Amino acid sequence: MARIFLLHWNEAEANDRACALRGAGHDVMVHWSIESSPLLKDSLPDMAVISLDRLPSHGRAVAEWLWEAKKRQHIPIIFSGGEPSKVEATRVKFPKAAYCSTASMVGTVAKLIRPPAVGGSVQRNKRR
């Protein structure tokens, strides 16, 4: 279970996405209002999921704020959804972030929070 900060600029859609993440066992803090600031100062999340489906420039601004302070730079950011041109603009600005479709958001979160395998990397059989 991870503590996830979910940002999406539509309350109903944000709550639907939060339900999907909660259904996967995560603790989700939802932020959807452009009229208020996210409340992250007291307890930092394990991960941030930022939707690019609505107001992608606002989502990029929040991501920028999140990673501008050293104490928050360790928090992985996943950008979900968005028009291809908006996603590409975001990839240029945030190359270290993860990207996924809205449909694959829960699976992408699961992949990023899974701890590394004990004993190093997985070895595969080579074909000769």
RAWO-V508955 format. One record per residue. RES is the residue in one small letter. PSI is psi as a letter, one per 20 degrees, with the letter a starting at -180 (none if undefined). D_LAST is the distance of its C-alpha to the last C-alpha in Angstrom with 1 decimal. Layout:
RES & PSI & D_LAST
RES & PSI & D_LAST
//
This chain:
m & p & 41.2
a & q & 41.7
r & o & 44.9
i & p & 44.3
f & o & 46.6
l & p & 46.5
l & p & 48.1
h & p & 49.0
w & k & 52.3
n & p & 53.4
e & g & 54.7
a & g & 53.9
e & h & 50.4
a & g & 49.8
n & h & 51.1
d & g & 48.8
r & h & 45.7
a & h & 47.1
c & g & 47.5
a & g & 43.8
l & h & 42.8
r & h & 45.4
g & h & 44.1
a & j & 40.8
g & j & 42.9
h & q & 43.5
d & o & 46.8
v & p & 47.5
m & p & 50.1
v & p & 50.9
h & p & 52.5
w & i & 53.6
s & p & 56.8
i & i & 57.2
e & i & 60.7
s & q & 59.6
s & q & 57.2
p & q & 54.4
l & n & 55.5
l & i & 52.7
k & h & 54.7
d & h & 55.3
s & o & 51.9
l & q & 48.7
p & r & 46.0
d & h & 42.4
m & q & 41.3
a & p & 42.9
v & o & 42.2
i & p & 44.0
s & p & 44.4
l & j & 44.5
d & h & 46.0
r & p & 49.5
l & l & 50.9
p & h & 47.6
s & h & 49.6
h & h & 51.2
g & g & 47.9
r & h & 46.7
a & g & 49.9
v & g & 49.4
a & g & 45.8
e & g & 47.3
w & g & 49.9
l & g & 47.5
w & i & 45.3
e & h & 48.2
a & p & 49.3
k & h & 47.1
k & i & 47.8
r & i & 46.1
q & i & 43.2
h & i & 40.9
i & o & 41.4
p & q & 38.5
i & p & 39.6
i & p & 38.2
f & p & 39.7
s & q & 39.7
g & a & 40.7
g & q & 42.6
e & q & 42.9
p & g & 40.0
s & h & 42.3
k & h & 43.5
v & g & 40.1
e & g & 39.0
a & h & 42.2
t & g & 41.4
r & h & 37.8
v & g & 39.3
k & h & 41.8
f & m & 39.5
p & h & 35.9
k & i & 35.2
a & r & 36.3
a & q & 34.3
y & q & 34.9
c & r & 34.9
s & r & 36.8
t & h & 39.8
a & h & 38.1
s & j & 35.1
m & g & 37.4
v & g & 37.4
g & h & 33.6
t & g & 33.2
v & g & 35.8
a & g & 33.9
k & h & 30.7
l & h & 32.6
i & i & 34.6
r & p & 31.9
p & q & 31.7
p & q & 28.5
a & q & 26.5
v & p & 27.8
g & j & 25.8
g & b & 24.0
s & q & 21.1
v & p & 18.9
q & q & 15.4
r & q & 12.6
n & p & 9.5
k & p & 6.4
r & q & 3.7
r & none & 0.0
//
